Amino acid sequence: MTTAPDNPFEALMRQSQSMTQDWMKAMQPAMAGLAASGLDKMWPTVPGEMLEAFLGKQFNPEGLEAKTRLLLMLQGLTIQGALAEAQIRLTLRHAVEAGATGQEVAETIASAAMFGGVPAMNKAMALAREAMETEPAPARPTAEEED
């Protein structure tokens, strides 16, 4: 008996993954065990001012602010089935940095259930809850500090 898959595409993907792992071990042995699930922890949180400059109204004054744009990204990731856990955590972290509240995040994810289904919504809610519990809230200036 042979262990070769019947599907040539599956064989190609297995070969590609094996070659990539071998290349990673040869180029950077410390990264050989890198998993996609930990990539969000390696990426720093972009400050809210930079998010607004690059994703917000800096170049398009009539457009969406960074917070709304990030909440829309979060909704899209949820509708896709909440499969991209690292991307959901990153987007959530940056949406909160841009000023999104827990209520806004919850409403954004809940409204995605109509398109992505309840299981996707539940998974995204669990990821959001976990991320918001482990990540400290960004420091916001008080009214006295702004004056």
PyMOL CGO cylinders between C-alpha atoms (Angstrom):
from pymol import cmd
from pymol.cgo import CYLINDER

trace = [
    CYLINDER, 0.00, 0.00, 0.00, 1.07, 3.53, -0.62, 0.3, 1, 1, 1, 1, 1, 1,
    CYLINDER, 1.07, 3.53, -0.62, 0.55, 6.53, 1.63, 0.3, 1, 1, 1, 1, 1, 1,
    CYLINDER, 0.55, 6.53, 1.63, 0.47, 8.96, -1.30, 0.3, 1, 1, 1, 1, 1, 1,
    CYLINDER, 0.47, 8.96, -1.30, -2.74, 10.99, -1.38, 0.3, 1, 1, 1, 1, 1, 1,
    CYLINDER, -2.74, 10.99, -1.38, -5.13, 10.50, -4.29, 0.3, 1, 1, 1, 1, 1, 1,
    CYLINDER, -5.13, 10.50, -4.29, -5.53, 14.25, -4.65, 0.3, 1, 1, 1, 1, 1, 1,
    CYLINDER, -5.53, 14.25, -4.65, -2.56, 15.83, -6.51, 0.3, 1, 1, 1, 1, 1, 1,
    CYLINDER, -2.56, 15.83, -6.51, -3.32, 19.22, -4.95, 0.3, 1, 1, 1, 1, 1, 1,
    CYLINDER, -3.32, 19.22, -4.95, -3.11, 17.71, -1.47, 0.3, 1, 1, 1, 1, 1, 1,
    CYLINDER, -3.11, 17.71, -1.47, 0.23, 16.11, -2.40, 0.3, 1, 1, 1, 1, 1, 1,
    CYLINDER, 0.23, 16.11, -2.40, 1.53, 19.47, -3.65, 0.3, 1, 1, 1, 1, 1, 1,
    CYLINDER, 1.53, 19.47, -3.65, 0.44, 21.24, -0.43, 0.3, 1, 1, 1, 1, 1, 1,
    CYLINDER, 0.44, 21.24, -0.43, 2.07, 18.58, 1.77, 0.3, 1, 1, 1, 1, 1, 1,
    CYLINDER, 2.07, 18.58, 1.77, 5.28, 18.84, -0.24, 0.3, 1, 1, 1, 1, 1, 1,
    CYLINDER, 5.28, 18.84, -0.24, 5.19, 22.66, -0.01, 0.3, 1, 1, 1, 1, 1, 1,
    CYLINDER, 5.19, 22.66, -0.01, 4.67, 22.55, 3.76, 0.3, 1, 1, 1, 1, 1, 1,
    CYLINDER, 4.67, 22.55, 3.76, 7.49, 20.05, 4.20, 0.3, 1, 1, 1, 1, 1, 1,
    CYLINDER, 7.49, 20.05, 4.20, 9.84, 22.14, 2.06, 0.3, 1, 1, 1, 1, 1, 1,
    CYLINDER, 9.84, 22.14, 2.06, 8.92, 25.30, 3.97, 0.3, 1, 1, 1, 1, 1, 1,
    CYLINDER, 8.92, 25.30, 3.97, 9.56, 23.64, 7.33, 0.3, 1, 1, 1, 1, 1, 1,
    CYLINDER, 9.56, 23.64, 7.33, 12.93, 22.35, 6.10, 0.3, 1, 1, 1, 1, 1, 1,
    CYLINDER, 12.93, 22.35, 6.10, 13.83, 25.82, 4.82, 0.3, 1, 1, 1, 1, 1, 1,
    CYLINDER, 13.83, 25.82, 4.82, 12.82, 27.44, 8.12, 0.3, 1, 1, 1, 1, 1, 1,
    CYLINDER, 12.82, 27.44, 8.12, 14.97, 24.98, 10.07, 0.3, 1, 1, 1, 1, 1, 1,
    CYLINDER, 14.97, 24.98, 10.07, 17.94, 25.69, 7.82, 0.3, 1, 1, 1, 1, 1, 1,
    CYLINDER, 17.94, 25.69, 7.82, 17.56, 29.49, 7.78, 0.3, 1, 1, 1, 1, 1, 1,
    CYLINDER, 17.56, 29.49, 7.78, 16.44, 30.19, 11.33, 0.3, 1, 1, 1, 1, 1, 1,
    CYLINDER, 16.44, 30.19, 11.33, 16.32, 27.18, 13.67, 0.3, 1, 1, 1, 1, 1, 1,
    CYLINDER, 16.32, 27.18, 13.67, 14.66, 29.22, 16.42, 0.3, 1, 1, 1, 1, 1, 1,
    CYLINDER, 14.66, 29.22, 16.42, 11.66, 29.87, 14.17, 0.3, 1, 1, 1, 1, 1, 1,
    CYLINDER, 11.66, 29.87, 14.17, 11.19, 26.24, 13.09, 0.3, 1, 1, 1, 1, 1, 1,
    CYLINDER, 11.19, 26.24, 13.09, 8.44, 25.71, 15.67, 0.3, 1, 1, 1, 1, 1, 1,
    CYLINDER, 8.44, 25.71, 15.67, 6.68, 29.02, 15.02, 0.3, 1, 1, 1, 1, 1, 1,
    CYLINDER, 6.68, 29.02, 15.02, 2.90, 28.70, 14.93, 0.3, 1, 1, 1, 1, 1, 1,
    CYLINDER, 2.90, 28.70, 14.93, 0.51, 31.20, 13.40, 0.3, 1, 1, 1, 1, 1, 1,
    CYLINDER, 0.51, 31.20, 13.40, -1.48, 31.27, 16.63, 0.3, 1, 1, 1, 1, 1, 1,
    CYLINDER, -1.48, 31.27, 16.63, 1.29, 33.21, 18.38, 0.3, 1, 1, 1, 1, 1, 1,
    CYLINDER, 1.29, 33.21, 18.38, 1.97, 35.82, 15.72, 0.3, 1, 1, 1, 1, 1, 1,
    CYLINDER, 1.97, 35.82, 15.72, -0.45, 38.34, 17.20, 0.3, 1, 1, 1, 1, 1, 1,
    CYLINDER, -0.45, 38.34, 17.20, 1.64, 38.43, 20.39, 0.3, 1, 1, 1, 1, 1, 1,
    CYLINDER, 1.64, 38.43, 20.39, 4.74, 39.34, 18.38, 0.3, 1, 1, 1, 1, 1, 1,
    CYLINDER, 4.74, 39.34, 18.38, 3.07, 42.33, 16.68, 0.3, 1, 1, 1, 1, 1, 1,
    CYLINDER, 3.07, 42.33, 16.68, 3.08, 45.55, 18.72, 0.3, 1, 1, 1, 1, 1, 1,
    CYLINDER, 3.08, 45.55, 18.72, -0.05, 47.61, 19.22, 0.3, 1, 1, 1, 1, 1, 1,
    CYLINDER, -0.05, 47.61, 19.22, 0.00, 50.64, 16.95, 0.3, 1, 1, 1, 1, 1, 1,
    CYLINDER, 0.00, 50.64, 16.95, -0.80, 53.86, 18.86, 0.3, 1, 1, 1, 1, 1, 1,
    CYLINDER, -0.80, 53.86, 18.86, -4.28, 55.28, 18.30, 0.3, 1, 1, 1, 1, 1, 1,
    CYLINDER, -4.28, 55.28, 18.30, -2.91, 58.48, 16.74, 0.3, 1, 1, 1, 1, 1, 1,
    CYLINDER, -2.91, 58.48, 16.74, -1.05, 56.48, 14.09, 0.3, 1, 1, 1, 1, 1, 1,
    CYLINDER, -1.05, 56.48, 14.09, -4.10, 54.32, 13.43, 0.3, 1, 1, 1, 1, 1, 1,
    CYLINDER, -4.10, 54.32, 13.43, -6.15, 57.45, 12.85, 0.3, 1, 1, 1, 1, 1, 1,
    CYLINDER, -6.15, 57.45, 12.85, -3.46, 58.89, 10.59, 0.3, 1, 1, 1, 1, 1, 1,
    CYLINDER, -3.46, 58.89, 10.59, -3.16, 55.82, 8.38, 0.3, 1, 1, 1, 1, 1, 1,
    CYLINDER, -3.16, 55.82, 8.38, -6.62, 54.25, 8.60, 0.3, 1, 1, 1, 1, 1, 1,
    CYLINDER, -6.62, 54.25, 8.60, -8.72, 57.24, 9.52, 0.3, 1, 1, 1, 1, 1, 1,
    CYLINDER, -8.72, 57.24, 9.52, -9.55, 60.69, 8.23, 0.3, 1, 1, 1, 1, 1, 1,
    CYLINDER, -9.55, 60.69, 8.23, -6.00, 61.95, 7.68, 0.3, 1, 1, 1, 1, 1, 1,
    CYLINDER, -6.00, 61.95, 7.68, -6.10, 61.44, 3.92, 0.3, 1, 1, 1, 1, 1, 1,
    CYLINDER, -6.10, 61.44, 3.92, -9.88, 61.30, 3.49, 0.3, 1, 1, 1, 1, 1, 1,
    CYLINDER, -9.88, 61.30, 3.49, -11.59, 63.83, 5.77, 0.3, 1, 1, 1, 1, 1, 1,
    CYLINDER, -11.59, 63.83, 5.77, -15.05, 62.72, 4.61, 0.3, 1, 1, 1, 1, 1, 1,
    CYLINDER, -15.05, 62.72, 4.61, -14.28, 59.01, 5.19, 0.3, 1, 1, 1, 1, 1, 1,
    CYLINDER, -14.28, 59.01, 5.19, -14.48, 56.62, 8.09, 0.3, 1, 1, 1, 1, 1, 1,
    CYLINDER, -14.48, 56.62, 8.09, -12.46, 57.08, 11.24, 0.3, 1, 1, 1, 1, 1, 1,
    CYLINDER, -12.46, 57.08, 11.24, -9.99, 54.35, 12.21, 0.3, 1, 1, 1, 1, 1, 1,
    CYLINDER, -9.99, 54.35, 12.21, -12.25, 52.87, 14.93, 0.3, 1, 1, 1, 1, 1, 1,
    CYLINDER, -12.25, 52.87, 14.93, -15.13, 52.29, 12.50, 0.3, 1, 1, 1, 1, 1, 1,
    CYLINDER, -15.13, 52.29, 12.50, -12.83, 50.89, 9.83, 0.3, 1, 1, 1, 1, 1, 1,
    CYLINDER, -12.83, 50.89, 9.83, -11.30, 48.43, 12.35, 0.3, 1, 1, 1, 1, 1, 1,
    CYLINDER, -11.30, 48.43, 12.35, -14.75, 47.38, 13.60, 0.3, 1, 1, 1, 1, 1, 1,
    CYLINDER, -14.75, 47.38, 13.60, -15.74, 46.66, 9.99, 0.3, 1, 1, 1, 1, 1, 1,
    CYLINDER, -15.74, 46.66, 9.99, -12.59, 44.55, 9.60, 0.3, 1, 1, 1, 1, 1, 1,
    CYLINDER, -12.59, 44.55, 9.60, -13.53, 42.68, 12.78, 0.3, 1, 1, 1, 1, 1, 1,
    CYLINDER, -13.53, 42.68, 12.78, -17.00, 42.05, 11.41, 0.3, 1, 1, 1, 1, 1, 1,
    CYLINDER, -17.00, 42.05, 11.41, -15.58, 40.73, 8.14, 0.3, 1, 1, 1, 1, 1, 1,
    CYLINDER, -15.58, 40.73, 8.14, -13.23, 38.37, 9.95, 0.3, 1, 1, 1, 1, 1, 1,
    CYLINDER, -13.23, 38.37, 9.95, -16.16, 37.13, 12.04, 0.3, 1, 1, 1, 1, 1, 1,
    CYLINDER, -16.16, 37.13, 12.04, -18.34, 36.57, 8.96, 0.3, 1, 1, 1, 1, 1, 1,
    CYLINDER, -18.34, 36.57, 8.96, -15.57, 34.45, 7.42, 0.3, 1, 1, 1, 1, 1, 1,
    CYLINDER, -15.57, 34.45, 7.42, -16.13, 32.02, 10.27, 0.3, 1, 1, 1, 1, 1, 1,
    CYLINDER, -16.13, 32.02, 10.27, -13.77, 33.44, 12.88, 0.3, 1, 1, 1, 1, 1, 1,
    CYLINDER, -13.77, 33.44, 12.88, -11.04, 31.14, 11.58, 0.3, 1, 1, 1, 1, 1, 1,
    CYLINDER, -11.04, 31.14, 11.58, -8.25, 33.72, 11.62, 0.3, 1, 1, 1, 1, 1, 1,
    CYLINDER, -8.25, 33.72, 11.62, -7.78, 33.90, 15.38, 0.3, 1, 1, 1, 1, 1, 1,
    CYLINDER, -7.78, 33.90, 15.38, -4.53, 35.88, 15.34, 0.3, 1, 1, 1, 1, 1, 1,
    CYLINDER, -4.53, 35.88, 15.34, -6.00, 38.43, 12.93, 0.3, 1, 1, 1, 1, 1, 1,
    CYLINDER, -6.00, 38.43, 12.93, -9.12, 38.79, 15.06, 0.3, 1, 1, 1, 1, 1, 1,
    CYLINDER, -9.12, 38.79, 15.06, -7.02, 39.41, 18.17, 0.3, 1, 1, 1, 1, 1, 1,
    CYLINDER, -7.02, 39.41, 18.17, -4.87, 41.97, 16.34, 0.3, 1, 1, 1, 1, 1, 1,
    CYLINDER, -4.87, 41.97, 16.34, -7.84, 43.77, 14.85, 0.3, 1, 1, 1, 1, 1, 1,
    CYLINDER, -7.84, 43.77, 14.85, -9.64, 43.80, 18.19, 0.3, 1, 1, 1, 1, 1, 1,
    CYLINDER, -9.64, 43.80, 18.19, -6.59, 45.13, 20.00, 0.3, 1, 1, 1, 1, 1, 1,
    CYLINDER, -6.59, 45.13, 20.00, -6.19, 47.93, 17.48, 0.3, 1, 1, 1, 1, 1, 1,
    CYLINDER, -6.19, 47.93, 17.48, -9.91, 48.76, 17.46, 0.3, 1, 1, 1, 1, 1, 1,
    CYLINDER, -9.91, 48.76, 17.46, -9.78, 49.21, 21.25, 0.3, 1, 1, 1, 1, 1, 1,
    CYLINDER, -9.78, 49.21, 21.25, -6.64, 51.32, 20.86, 0.3, 1, 1, 1, 1, 1, 1,
    CYLINDER, -6.64, 51.32, 20.86, -8.53, 53.45, 18.32, 0.3, 1, 1, 1, 1, 1, 1,
    CYLINDER, -8.53, 53.45, 18.32, -11.28, 54.04, 20.88, 0.3, 1, 1, 1, 1, 1, 1,
    CYLINDER, -11.28, 54.04, 20.88, -13.76, 51.17, 20.49, 0.3, 1, 1, 1, 1, 1, 1,
    CYLINDER, -13.76, 51.17, 20.49, -15.59, 50.16, 23.65, 0.3, 1, 1, 1, 1, 1, 1,
    CYLINDER, -15.59, 50.16, 23.65, -16.46, 46.63, 24.75, 0.3, 1, 1, 1, 1, 1, 1,
    CYLINDER, -16.46, 46.63, 24.75, -20.09, 47.34, 23.89, 0.3, 1, 1, 1, 1, 1, 1,
    CYLINDER, -20.09, 47.34, 23.89, -19.19, 48.43, 20.35, 0.3, 1, 1, 1, 1, 1, 1,
    CYLINDER, -19.19, 48.43, 20.35, -17.05, 45.33, 19.85, 0.3, 1, 1, 1, 1, 1, 1,
    CYLINDER, -17.05, 45.33, 19.85, -19.85, 43.06, 21.11, 0.3, 1, 1, 1, 1, 1, 1,
    CYLINDER, -19.85, 43.06, 21.11, -22.43, 44.72, 18.85, 0.3, 1, 1, 1, 1, 1, 1,
    CYLINDER, -22.43, 44.72, 18.85, -20.11, 44.47, 15.85, 0.3, 1, 1, 1, 1, 1, 1,
    CYLINDER, -20.11, 44.47, 15.85, -19.54, 40.75, 16.38, 0.3, 1, 1, 1, 1, 1, 1,
    CYLINDER, -19.54, 40.75, 16.38, -23.21, 40.07, 17.19, 0.3, 1, 1, 1, 1, 1, 1,
    CYLINDER, -23.21, 40.07, 17.19, -24.40, 41.73, 13.98, 0.3, 1, 1, 1, 1, 1, 1,
    CYLINDER, -24.40, 41.73, 13.98, -22.07, 39.44, 12.01, 0.3, 1, 1, 1, 1, 1, 1,
    CYLINDER, -22.07, 39.44, 12.01, -24.16, 36.42, 13.10, 0.3, 1, 1, 1, 1, 1, 1,
    CYLINDER, -24.16, 36.42, 13.10, -26.74, 37.22, 10.42, 0.3, 1, 1, 1, 1, 1, 1,
    CYLINDER, -26.74, 37.22, 10.42, -24.14, 36.60, 7.71, 0.3, 1, 1, 1, 1, 1, 1,
    CYLINDER, -24.14, 36.60, 7.71, -21.55, 34.29, 9.27, 0.3, 1, 1, 1, 1, 1, 1,
    CYLINDER, -21.55, 34.29, 9.27, -23.78, 32.26, 11.56, 0.3, 1, 1, 1, 1, 1, 1,
    CYLINDER, -23.78, 32.26, 11.56, -24.06, 31.86, 15.31, 0.3, 1, 1, 1, 1, 1, 1,
    CYLINDER, -24.06, 31.86, 15.31, -21.07, 29.49, 15.68, 0.3, 1, 1, 1, 1, 1, 1,
    CYLINDER, -21.07, 29.49, 15.68, -18.78, 32.09, 14.09, 0.3, 1, 1, 1, 1, 1, 1,
    CYLINDER, -18.78, 32.09, 14.09, -20.23, 34.79, 16.32, 0.3, 1, 1, 1, 1, 1, 1,
    CYLINDER, -20.23, 34.79, 16.32, -19.74, 32.65, 19.44, 0.3, 1, 1, 1, 1, 1, 1,
    CYLINDER, -19.74, 32.65, 19.44, -16.12, 31.91, 18.56, 0.3, 1, 1, 1, 1, 1, 1,
    CYLINDER, -16.12, 31.91, 18.56, -15.37, 35.58, 17.81, 0.3, 1, 1, 1, 1, 1, 1,
    CYLINDER, -15.37, 35.58, 17.81, -17.06, 36.63, 21.08, 0.3, 1, 1, 1, 1, 1, 1,
    CYLINDER, -17.06, 36.63, 21.08, -14.94, 34.14, 23.01, 0.3, 1, 1, 1, 1, 1, 1,
    CYLINDER, -14.94, 34.14, 23.01, -11.77, 35.44, 21.32, 0.3, 1, 1, 1, 1, 1, 1,
    CYLINDER, -11.77, 35.44, 21.32, -12.82, 39.03, 22.03, 0.3, 1, 1, 1, 1, 1, 1,
    CYLINDER, -12.82, 39.03, 22.03, -13.61, 38.29, 25.67, 0.3, 1, 1, 1, 1, 1, 1,
    CYLINDER, -13.61, 38.29, 25.67, -10.27, 36.52, 26.12, 0.3, 1, 1, 1, 1, 1, 1,
    CYLINDER, -10.27, 36.52, 26.12, -8.32, 39.30, 24.41, 0.3, 1, 1, 1, 1, 1, 1,
    CYLINDER, -8.32, 39.30, 24.41, -10.05, 42.08, 26.34, 0.3, 1, 1, 1, 1, 1, 1,
    CYLINDER, -10.05, 42.08, 26.34, -9.43, 40.30, 29.66, 0.3, 1, 1, 1, 1, 1, 1,
    CYLINDER, -9.43, 40.30, 29.66, -5.72, 39.74, 28.98, 0.3, 1, 1, 1, 1, 1, 1,
    CYLINDER, -5.72, 39.74, 28.98, -4.91, 43.04, 27.26, 0.3, 1, 1, 1, 1, 1, 1,
    CYLINDER, -4.91, 43.04, 27.26, -4.82, 46.18, 29.40, 0.3, 1, 1, 1, 1, 1, 1,
    CYLINDER, -4.82, 46.18, 29.40, -7.08, 48.97, 28.20, 0.3, 1, 1, 1, 1, 1, 1,
    CYLINDER, -7.08, 48.97, 28.20, -5.22, 51.86, 26.57, 0.3, 1, 1, 1, 1, 1, 1,
    CYLINDER, -5.22, 51.86, 26.57, -4.66, 54.86, 28.76, 0.3, 1, 1, 1, 1, 1, 1,
    CYLINDER, -4.66, 54.86, 28.76, -7.05, 57.66, 27.81, 0.3, 1, 1, 1, 1, 1, 1,
    CYLINDER, -7.05, 57.66, 27.81, -6.38, 61.23, 28.91, 0.3, 1, 1, 1, 1, 1, 1,
    CYLINDER, -6.38, 61.23, 28.91, -8.81, 62.62, 31.47, 0.3, 1, 1, 1, 1, 1, 1,
    CYLINDER, -8.81, 62.62, 31.47, -10.67, 65.88, 30.93, 0.3, 1, 1, 1, 1, 1, 1,
    CYLINDER, -10.67, 65.88, 30.93, -8.19, 67.67, 33.19, 0.3, 1, 1, 1, 1, 1, 1,
    CYLINDER, -8.19, 67.67, 33.19, -5.21, 66.35, 31.22, 0.3, 1, 1, 1, 1, 1, 1,
    CYLINDER, -5.21, 66.35, 31.22, -6.70, 67.45, 27.89, 0.3, 1, 1, 1, 1, 1, 1,
    CYLINDER, -6.70, 67.45, 27.89, -7.12, 71.05, 29.09, 0.3, 1, 1, 1, 1, 1, 1,
]
cmd.load_cgo(trace, "trace")
